[in-house]
Amino acid sequence: MRKLLLPSLLAAGLWACTNSADTGNTAPEEVTTAPAPEGSELDWKENAFPDVLRALESEDTTFTLDSFTAEGGAPIDNSLKAYPMEGERLVPFQSLFVYNGDSTRAIDLFSYNFMANTRNGQQVMVPGEPDTEVALLDYRDKTRKRLLFLGPSFAALDARWLSNDQVAIAGAEIVGEDLIKPIVWKITLPAGTVETEFYTDTVRADITAIREQRFRTVKFK
């Protein structure tokens, strides 16, 4: 059984909150995530998602990286073309975007299916649309393009730029109350392909707690 060896430094400095008051069409000066440090192919998930994997292991001691199985690459659904970014609507979600190294692009995990509210001075993400869209925001031409579309029984948890051309998404299939099957996707942007790794067993975990551990500036409902 292969347990996690998560470098403590990787968990630090992943997110910087922005107080930008712009319209959302310009990337904030403080960006969140640079490309992940290089590591062996066997442990790329540890480098990419230290907070998520640590949370899974702490909530269910049976969790192990050995239980992920890879599926061959497949094309991204390109039936939907890039469309103009909705700048003002995206402003409340900016602290949750995962930016590339030069902040020209970002991964948006939550604006499609959450509504941003403020309660007692705390930003709260309230579920809206049951489906989830993971999208690529391109600040160079101010467009949004779908990368993944997930049904109501799936959830997006985290994202990471592995390089300027490759991103990784962590998510889960919800199979019961606090019972999930973790999933990771590795997307190569120029080729338009996605590789998927499924967890072969179920894990007891609270996805709301995992999100709040990763994105500590907000609360999720």
C-alpha atoms as one frame of an Amber mdcrd trajectory, in Angstrom:
protein
   0.000   0.000   0.000   1.537   3.283  -1.092   0.841   6.102   1.334   1.406
   9.752   0.561   4.752  11.468   0.937   3.593  15.044   0.639   6.343  17.670
   0.775   5.355  20.277   3.342   6.594  23.129   1.166   4.163  22.256  -1.611
   1.193  23.004   0.592   2.443  26.534   1.237   1.987  29.490  -1.066  -0.482
  27.847  -3.423  -3.145  30.526  -3.159  -3.003  34.296  -2.913  -6.284  36.097
  -2.381  -6.949  39.068  -4.618  -8.962  42.125  -3.652  -9.139  43.353  -7.228
 -12.088  45.555  -8.013 -11.741  45.269 -11.777 -14.346  43.849 -14.107 -12.798
  40.383 -14.236 -11.519  40.671 -17.806  -8.031  41.520 -16.553  -6.074  39.029
 -14.493  -5.205  40.185 -10.948  -1.583  41.110 -10.312  -1.235  38.480  -7.579
  -1.615  35.062  -9.130  -2.279  31.803  -7.413  -0.434  28.836  -8.813   2.699
  28.444 -10.900   3.401  25.165 -12.726   3.963  22.259 -10.350   7.566  21.273
  -9.590   8.859  18.407 -11.645   8.706  14.959 -10.104   8.542  11.361 -11.214
   5.514  10.236 -13.218   4.561   7.959 -10.351   4.011  10.781  -7.885   2.713
  13.597 -10.085  -0.597  13.580  -8.194   1.232  14.242  -4.922   2.994  17.234
  -6.459  -0.202  18.557  -8.011  -2.756  18.070  -5.216  -1.083  17.981  -1.777
  -4.029  19.519   0.104  -6.687  17.297  -1.473  -4.724  14.077  -1.057  -3.788
  14.915   2.523  -7.444  15.564   3.316  -8.525  12.276   1.763  -5.948  10.342
   3.745  -6.867  12.079   7.006 -10.580  11.355   6.521 -10.160   7.740   5.427
  -7.018   5.859   6.452  -7.630   3.253   3.736  -6.922   5.842   1.017  -3.821
   5.017  -1.032  -2.427   6.183  -4.364  -2.082   2.545  -5.409  -5.832   2.394
  -5.975  -5.815   4.808  -8.937  -6.033   3.187 -12.364  -5.313   5.031 -15.598
  -7.538   5.181 -18.651  -6.120   5.956 -22.073  -6.227   9.440 -23.534  -9.374
  10.743 -25.195 -10.196  13.946 -27.085 -11.776  16.873 -25.264 -15.292  17.671
 -26.416 -14.666  20.604 -28.737 -18.271  20.964 -29.833 -18.484  24.180 -27.793
 -16.183  26.934 -28.996 -14.590  29.607 -26.853 -16.925  32.498 -26.094 -16.471
  35.961 -24.517 -15.668  36.022 -20.829 -18.396  37.414 -18.544 -16.119  39.787
 -16.680 -18.330  41.274 -13.970 -20.008  37.994 -13.099 -16.611  36.340 -12.534
 -15.235  38.937 -10.097 -16.495  37.161  -6.904 -14.790  33.934  -8.031 -11.355
  35.366  -8.806  -9.772  34.157  -5.567 -10.763  30.600  -6.568  -9.228  30.688
 -10.055  -6.025  28.703 -10.608  -3.689  30.847 -12.712  -0.778  29.797 -14.872
   2.710  31.154 -14.227   2.287  34.483 -16.041  -1.425  34.909 -15.149  -2.507
  35.031 -18.785  -4.790  32.008 -18.301  -6.728  30.470 -15.435  -8.798  27.408
 -14.586 -12.313  28.144 -13.319 -13.806  25.301 -11.263 -16.806  26.871  -9.585
 -18.449  29.859 -11.295 -20.724  27.669 -13.452 -22.464  25.853 -10.610 -22.058
  28.097  -7.562 -23.438  31.499  -6.602 -21.226  33.818  -4.580 -22.819  35.437
  -1.503 -21.479  37.334   1.496 -22.677  36.455   4.991 -21.389  38.222   8.088
 -18.406  39.442   6.120 -17.522  35.932   4.901 -17.695  34.968   1.239 -19.938
  31.912   0.832 -20.334  29.710  -2.247 -23.916  28.437  -2.530 -24.782  25.590
  -4.948 -26.845  26.567  -7.969 -26.656  24.633 -11.241 -26.406  20.867 -10.463
 -23.876  20.206 -13.237 -20.248  21.353 -13.164 -18.202  23.005 -15.880 -14.418
  23.265 -15.620 -13.334  26.055 -17.944 -10.186  27.678 -19.293 -10.162  31.466
 -19.021  -7.822  33.199 -21.454  -7.084  36.802 -20.498  -5.179  37.408 -23.735
  -8.328  37.315 -25.858 -10.821  37.496 -22.954 -12.499  34.176 -23.728 -13.820
  31.173 -21.828 -13.622  27.599 -23.120 -15.053  24.421 -21.592 -12.539  21.729
 -20.627 -14.777  19.303 -18.694 -18.505  18.982 -18.150 -19.570  16.862 -15.170
 -23.053  15.674 -14.228 -24.783  16.131 -10.837 -23.092  13.095  -9.280 -19.605
  14.526  -9.830 -17.677  17.351  -8.155 -14.591  19.399  -8.999 -12.179  19.824
  -6.082  -8.919  21.374  -7.277  -6.797  22.257 -10.304  -3.105  22.669 -11.048
  -0.978  23.816 -13.963   1.581  21.060 -14.608   3.148  23.185 -17.348   2.036
  26.007 -19.630   0.436  23.398 -21.905  -0.920  20.881 -19.398  -3.371  21.136
 -16.511  -4.612  18.631 -13.945  -8.051  18.572 -12.338  -8.958  16.717  -9.139
 -12.552  15.660  -8.654 -14.802  12.938  -7.372 -17.829  10.843  -8.156 -20.329
  11.134  -5.305 -21.694   7.666  -4.590 -23.334   8.243  -1.202 -23.409  10.521
   1.831 -19.752  11.394   2.493 -18.766   8.544   0.181 -16.820   9.297  -2.999
 -14.616   7.832  -5.707 -11.741  10.259  -6.420 -10.860  11.055 -10.052  -8.020
  13.020 -11.624  -7.867  14.359 -15.169  -4.702  15.442 -16.981  -5.488  17.719
 -19.936  -3.010  18.575 -22.671  -4.263  21.842 -24.122  -2.551  22.036 -27.556
  -3.491  18.437 -28.393  -6.991  18.764 -26.947  -6.708  15.435 -25.105  -7.568
  14.289 -21.587  -6.196  11.339 -19.596  -8.283  10.080 -16.686  -7.330   8.166
 -13.541 -10.153   6.588 -11.552 -10.020   5.423  -7.950 -11.064   1.778  -7.878
 -12.657   1.839  -4.407 -14.772   4.234  -2.374 -13.400   6.719   0.149 -15.193
   8.272   3.104 -14.750  12.006   2.696 -16.602  15.311   3.023 -16.089  17.214
  -0.232 -17.164  20.504   1.365 -14.437  20.159   3.992 -11.893  19.256   1.306
 -12.769  22.343  -0.738 -12.560  24.594   2.311  -9.184  23.164   3.268  -7.892
  23.907  -0.227  -9.653  27.269  -0.811  -9.442  28.829   2.629 -10.702  32.289
   1.743 -14.320  31.138   1.306 -16.972  28.844   2.738 -18.831  26.260   0.642
 -22.411  25.177   1.254
